[in-house]
């Protein structure tokens, strides 16, 4: 019997036809990773961590999957590459991109390896992830903090 897991992915794009690239990513996610159960609206945000004249479009989706964490990572990176993402010139620098797919949560799993950490290390401090995430999963519990997504959003708003 296959185990179905609830996966939260965050998507972003600030190069090319941003909305179309995210929609293409949705299609490929359904092909390789699982069934999309919920989609947030698109949110426009300024770049974080670098300068860009073009705003990002960000969204979050909930996907039902039976894949293991490293399989999800492999397929999400394949989708990024298929949609034109290029390797970073400097592995530490943020830069404009056609598509970015981040694994945010996978059920209540806490997972860490050299190449992947779940929950995503930085999502709790990124309003560009939290805004669309709270639209589709406001009552979901973060397995590290034991706070709901709404509570994490409120803490961020109070601290900004």
PyMOL commands that set and color helices and strands:
alter all, ss='L'
color gray80, all
select helices_A, chain A and resi 18-32+69-82+123-125+127-137+149-159
alter helices_A, ss='H'
color red, helices_A
select strands_A, chain A and resi 5-13+35-39+43-45+56-65+100-106+111-112+117-118
alter strands_A, ss='S'
color yellow, strands_A
deselect
rebuild
show_as cartoon
